[in-house]
Amino acid sequence: MQRSRWKIRGGGNHLESVKRSLALWRVLRQQVARSSDAATFGTIRLVRYKLLVTDLDGTLLDRSGRVSERNLTMIRRLQDAGIEVIPATGRSLPECSFVLDLIAHAGHAITAGGALIHDAKDGSVVIRRTIAPELVRALAGVLARHGHLAHLLQDHTEAGIDYVMVGDQPFDAATDWWFRTLPVKYRRIASITEHHADEHTVRVGTIALGSVLGEIAGEVQRDFGEHVVVQHWSALTAEAAIGSETHLLETFSKDVNKWTAIEALCQRYGIDPAETVAIGDGLNDLEMVGQAGWGIAMENADPRIKAVARTVAGHHDRDGFADAAELVLAAQTSRNQRAQR
């Protein structure tokens, strides 16, 4: 067990933990040394971080969808250090409830790529940002013309279901696996006019090969780019947590992303956005990793995420989240020591 490494004194396991700690300190020093201006230097060394926001798939979770013992331990250590840990995911609340239960999360949770913020204690919605009904109908029409099912993710607290699937096409393998694996409710309809789904929709999307979705994403951007944000990227499938050729196309109301949700929470908590840490790997983490006080990309992250991150941590399948958390705690310790001088 990972936890035993911190209890053994004088053996090989203890030596391994010491080596890891030294390596983490070296990474921190390298990040500081690379900083070309005093502001960046000060952000890493002197800011007291109060909020750490972490993606789930490809970040906190391993390829099997589990939270490792070491990652779980580091969440507790962050909390003990006075740092609020907030999950931020593209999943809906029912789709990530097993993770929230595992980490005993009782605070806020950012879901649906930032379109919803829930109080995890009772599941209630604190903030929601839906897509305008006329846009939902238009976007579903675009997907129908290209021969794809429209996946309308709902605010389930209002709609009573998680998804409305528009069209009569059979489910693709990834969607079929997702609905069989997770506790979600869906309804199939042939046409958007047959249901009130346009009232509670927070995301319009579909699943297909990435080579196919590029053209559709371009059309949506061209025709609706003033009103929505669209992206397509690797979908989570039964075979792969990252890097799948099967892609998920996602369309949200303009300005909906994880970072704008974090900003809303900062305002609610009275926290300066500079006092935030964001850890992620995927395209829907781009804004939060790029804008947070300290943005950390995973080793397995999309190159576009690494490009905007200040730090690159370990792989999600090798406790990379825990490595990132150790860096944050090390920076916090350094700040506290300097403040006491």
DAGIUR-V479590 format. One record per backbone hydrogen bond with DSSP energy under -0.5 kcal/mol. CO is the residue of the C=O (numbers start at 1). NH is the residue of the N-H. Records with the same first field share a line. If there is no record, write none. Layout:
# DAGIUR-V479590
CO=NH, NH
This chain:
# DAGIUR-V479590
1=4
2=5
3=6
4=7, 8
11=15
12=16
13=17
14=18
15=19
16=20
17=21
18=22
19=23
20=24
21=25
22=26
23=27
24=28
25=29
26=30
27=31
28=32
29=33
30=34
31=35
32=35
37=41
38=42
39=43
40=44
41=45
42=46, 47
43=47
47=49
50=84
51=53, 277
52=86
53=279
54=88
55=60
56=59, 60, 61
59=321
61=58
62=65
66=62, 68
68=72
69=73
70=74
71=75
72=76
73=77
74=78
75=79
76=80
77=81
78=83
79=82
82=84
84=52, 86
86=54
87=110
89=113
91=112
92=96
93=96, 97
96=99, 100
97=101
98=102
99=103
100=105
101=104
107=120
109=111, 118
110=89
111=114, 116
112=115
115=129
116=111
117=126, 127
118=109, 120
119=122, 123
124=119, 126
127=117
132=135, 136
133=137
134=138
135=139
136=140
137=141
138=142
139=143
140=144
141=145
142=146
143=148
144=147
149=151
150=152, 166
151=153, 205
152=164
153=202, 203
154=156
155=158, 159
156=160
162=154
163=187
164=152, 166
165=167, 189
166=150
172=176
173=177
174=178
175=179
176=180
177=181
178=182
182=184
185=162, 163
187=165
189=167
191=194
192=195
196=199
197=200
200=155
201=131
203=153
204=251
205=151
206=249
208=247
209=212, 213
210=214
212=215, 216
213=217
214=218
215=219
216=220
217=221
218=222
219=223
220=224
221=225
224=227, 228
227=254
229=252
231=250
233=248
235=237
240=237
245=210
246=235
247=208, 249
248=233, 250
249=206
250=231
251=204
252=229
253=256
255=257
257=261
258=262
259=263
260=264
261=265
262=266
263=267
264=268
265=269
266=270, 271
272=275
273=276, 293
275=50, 51
276=294
277=53
278=296
279=55
280=298
281=302
282=285
283=286
284=258
285=289
286=290
287=291
288=292
294=278
295=310, 311
296=280
297=313
298=301
302=305, 306
303=307
304=308
305=308, 309
311=297, 313
314=299
315=318, 320
316=319
319=323
320=314, 324
321=325
322=326
323=327
324=328
325=329
326=330
327=331
328=332
329=333
330=334
331=335
332=336
333=337
334=338
335=339
336=340
337=341
338=341
